[in-house]
Amino acid sequence: MTTQISTSKITHFMSPFSIDIEPMSRLLLVNFEKDPDTVYVGFEPQVFDDNEHGKGHLVIGWRKDGKVDVYHEPTLTLNADKYDIVGKGLENLIACDFEVAFFEINEAGVQANYMFNDLQNRKVSIKISEKNSKKRRPFGLLAPMGSVAEKPSAMPLVMLQDFYFVRRLQTDFEVFIDNVQHQPDKLPVPMDWTSMYFARYSPKPLIGRLNPEFDGLIFPVDVDQGIKTLNQGDYTFDFSWKNDSIAIQKISRVNDVHPVSITFEDAFPDIESLATNTAKHGEFTIEADPSIGTLPGDYSVENANDTIKIELRFDGWKPRPSKLSLYFIYAVAGVFKKWPATYVWTAFINKSEDGNYYMKSKWKRIKI
């Protein structure tokens, strides 16, 4: 028996990028900003059934001050720190027993019913029942979840497949707070020749958090020299090579809905081999399901006196409208496309005396 001895050379790379995925089964957004409550201007029911959160319902209460209250069934396990990307941040996280908690989506549309008491012990009731036989024509959307976040610890990537609005015709829709009825907001233009409420929903939400702020060690990963693709945990890396130098061409975050990928038009260089006092710039694109469109941007990486500085900036969301009414909505409501351009990510990487690499990263928002 002859022993095969591998002659492959081993190199390694480091990726400073990460995409956290928050599993979610369904979500619904109900706005009544034109007929507000003394505390709330909208509610956002969400449904979970996964190993991270458990199984159950929650309702986000969107407050007039821009912050949120999160009412959740005790069966759910939630991390309060992750709500800093929602509105202006979390005000209250409340475990409560819902009197009724039901939300399904069928061919006719939304069927939802929620009843619970808020922090002021006022009864909240949300009821929607669509009975429209007309075929729905959903589309994809990058929701502007991060448009009002003040101090985000990550960039929210709320990618909604099969997204649609609640139709006004043949729909029962009621919102009561403390026995006072509030009229839901309406979409200003018809869609698919149908009048719509501004209430919207998705049975396939993909909730990502790009590059959560980090302060700690990052470690090299060994690869065979010349390898094109590497699967590591929930990530797939595609590489390009120049001589013996490795560079990242694409990063894909695998999940149960659709892979989320970062593609570098100009391959992201190996951090370790970047010479002192040199820099590189390039472009990248983030995308998931094609219906959602793309999120392009540019990166810079420079080595100044053995401190690596990396920066990501974004051009804004580039949708793929599938109908004329969407062109109009995206044109008049600039928040849909412009908000990502206000996010900037910066990371600094240093090599310590023991040979380990330390990274500290942070997000900031800028005016455009």
N, C-alpha and C positions, 0 to 999 in steps of 0.2 A: 504493500500500500504506500503510495507516494503522498507526502504531506505538501499541500499547496501553501506557499508563502505569499502573502499579499505584498505587492510592490506599490500599492497606492500611497501617495503622499497625503498626509493629513494637514489640513489648514483649519481655521476657525473664523467665525464672524460673530458680530454682536448686532442685535436689532434693538434700537431705542424706542421702537414703536409698539403699541398695543391697542387692541380694540376689545373692551369688555362688552359682553352681550347680556342683556337683562331679559330673561324669558318672560313672555306675556302671551296669553291666549287671545284676548280681544280687548278693544278699547272703544270708548264712546265719549264724545265731547259735546256738552250741552251749554250753550251760551245764552245769557239774558242780560247782556250789558246795557241794552237800551231800556230795560225795565228792571233795574238792579234791586237787590235786597240791601238791607243796611250793612250786611257783612259780605255777602257773596255776589259774584257776577257770573258764575258758571260752575258746573260740576263735571267731573270726568270719571265715570265708572271704568274700572279695569278688572279683568278676570285672569287669575293665575292657576296653573296646575303643573308644577314642576318641582324638582328636588331642592332648588335654592329657596323659593318663596313658600312652598307648600301649596295647598289648594284652597281657594276662596276668592272673595271679592273685596275690593276697596273702592272708595269714592274720594277723589281729590276735590276739595272745595277751593275754588279760585277766589281769593279775597279781593276786595276793592283796593287794598293797599299793595297789591301785586304779589303778596306772599301766598302760601298755600297751607291749608289744613288737610291732613290725610286721615280719613276714617277707614279703618280696616277690620275685617273679621279676625278674631283671635287666632284662627288657624294659620294666619300668614306670618312669616318672619321677614321683617323689613329692616333695611339699613338706613337710618335717618340721614347719614352723611351724603347719601347719593341723591338727595332731593335738592342739593344746592344748584342743580342745573334746571330746576323746574321753577318758572317764574322768578321772583326775587328771593326764593329760598323757602325753607320749611318754617312754619310758625308752630304748628302743633301736629303731633303724631298720636292718634287716638285709636285704641282698640275698643271696638264696640260691637254689640250684638244687633245686627240688622233685623228688623221686623220682617222685611222682604228683601231678597237680593237675587235678581234674575236678569240675565242679559243673553239673548241668543240672536243670531242673524240667519234668516231663512230667505227663500226666493222672493218673498214679499218685502223684505227689508228688516228693520230693527224691531225686536220685541224685548222691551226692557221694563223693569218694575223694581224700584228701590224705595224703601221706607226705613228711616232711622232718625234718631234724635241728635242734634248738633250740640256743641259745647255749651250753648245757652239753654239747652233742654227744649229746643224748638223742634217740632216734627217736620222733617224734610221728606217730600214725596216726589218721585220722578217716574212718570209713566209715558211710554212711547209704544204705540202699536201701529205699524205700517200694514196696510191691507191692499196695496197697489199691485195689480196683476201685470203691469207693464214691466218688461225686462229691464233690470238694472244694467248700467254701463259704467262700472267702476274703473278707476285709474290708479296710478302710482303717485306718491307724494313724499317729499322730504318735509316733514312738519317743522314749522319755525319755533320749535320748543325752546331753543336757546336765545330767542330774540330779546328777552327781557332779563335774562340772568345777569346779576351784577358781579358776582365773584365766583364764576364757574370753576370747578376742580377738574372738569373734562369738557370736551366738546360733544354735545348731544347729537347723535345721529338717529333720529326717529324716522325710520323708513317704513312707510305704510303701503302695503300692497292691497289691492282690491278695495281701495279707499272710495267712499261715496258719501253723499249728503242724504239726510232724511227728507223724503218728498212730502210736500204739504197736502197733496190730494189724497184722500182716503186714508188719512193718518190721524189717530187720536194721540194728542201730545199735551201733557199737563206737568207743570212744575209748581209745587206748593211749598212755601216755607212759613211755618207758624200760621197755617190756614190762609195765607195770602198767596194768590196766584200770580205768577210771573210769566210774561209772554216771551217765548223763545225768539231769539234773533232770526232774521230771515236773510237768505242769500240775495244780494241786490239784483242779480240777473238770473234769468232762467237757465237751466242746464238740461240738455237733451229734451228741449221743448217742454220742460216741466218746472213749475215753481218749487223752490226748495227752502227748507229751513237751513240755518247755518250749522245746525247740529250735524256732526259727521262721525264716521266710524270706520273701523278696519277689523276684519277677522284674521288678518295676517300681519300684526305689527312686529317690526324688527327694531328693537331698541338697543342702540349701541352707544358706548362712551369711548370716544377716541382719546388715547394717550392720557389716562387719569394722572393727575399730578403725582410725582414720584420723588422719593428722597431715600436712596439706598444703593446697594451694589447691583450691578448688572454683570452677567457672566457670559464668556464666549461659549459658542457651541461648535464642537468639532464636526467637520465634514470632509469627505474625500475630495481631493483636489480635482476639479473639472466637473463635479456633479452639477446637474442642472436644476433638480427639484429635491426638496427635503420636506418631509412631513414631521412636524414636531408638536405633539399635543393637539390643540385645536387650530394650529396654524399650518399653512403650506407656504414655503418660500421657494420662489423661482430666482435663479442666479444667472448672472452673466460673468464672463471671465475675460480678463486682458492679461496675457502672459500668465503669471501665477497669482494675480490679484483678483479677489472675489468682490462682487458688488451685488446688491439686492435689486432685482428687476421688478418683483411683485411679491406682495404679502397678502394672503387670503385667510380670513378668519372664518372657520367653518362653524355652522350652527344649524338648527333644525328648520330654519325658514329659507334662507338663501345666503351663500357665502358673501361676505363683505371684503372687498379687495382694495388695496392701495397699489396702483401701478405707477412706477417711476419711468417716465419717458426718457429721462437721463438717469441711468441706474445709480442707486444710492451707494456711495463708496464705502469700502471697508474702513471703519473708524480707526483701527489700530495702525493701518498703513498710511494714513494721511500725514504727509510730511509737515513738520513745523512751519508755521507762517505761510500756509497755503490754504486755499478755499475752493469750494465747488458749489455751483448753483444748478438747479434743475427744476423740472416741472413734474407734477404728479396728478393723478386722478383717483378719486374714491368713488366706488360704485357698488351696487348690489343688483337687485332685479332691474332689468333694462327699463321697465316702465317708470321707474323712480327718477331716472335721469342721472346726472353725474355731479360731482363736487370737485372741481379742479383747483389747483393752487400751485405754489412754487416753494421750493425749499432752498436753504443755504446751510452749508456745513463748513466750518473753518477751524483750523488748528492754530491758535495764537499762544505761543509759549507753552505748548503741551496741554493747554486747556481747549477741549473740543466744544464748540458752540454750535447748536443746531436750532434752526428756526423754520417753522411752517407758517405760511400765510395762504389765504384762500381768496379766490376770485368771486365767490358766490355760487349759488346753486344754479345749475343748467338743466331745467326741466325738459321733458319730452312730451309736450301737450298732445293729447290724442283727440281733442275736440276744440272747436272755435271758441267756446265759452271759457275754456281754460286760458287761452291766449289773452283774453280780455281780463280775467281775474288776476293773472300774474302781472299784467301790465299796470293795472291800477292799484294793486296791493303790493307795493315794493317789498314789504317785509318777507314775502315768500322767498325771494331770490337773493336779497341783499344781506341778510343777517349773518351768514357765515363769514363774510368779508371783514366783520368786526372782531373775529377771533384770531389770536396769534399765540402760538405755542413756542416756548423757548426752553432748551435743555442745555445744561453744562455737564461735561463728563471729564473727570480727572482720574489719572492712574496713581494709586497710592504706593507707598514704599514697599508694601508686601506684594505688589503686582496685581492687586484687584482694581476694578474700575468702579468708580462711584459716580452716580448720576443724580442730579437735582433738576426737576422740570417744573414749569409753572405756566398757567394760562393767563392771558390778560385780554381785555376788550378795548378796542380803539374806535375812534370816530372816523366815519368815512364820508 
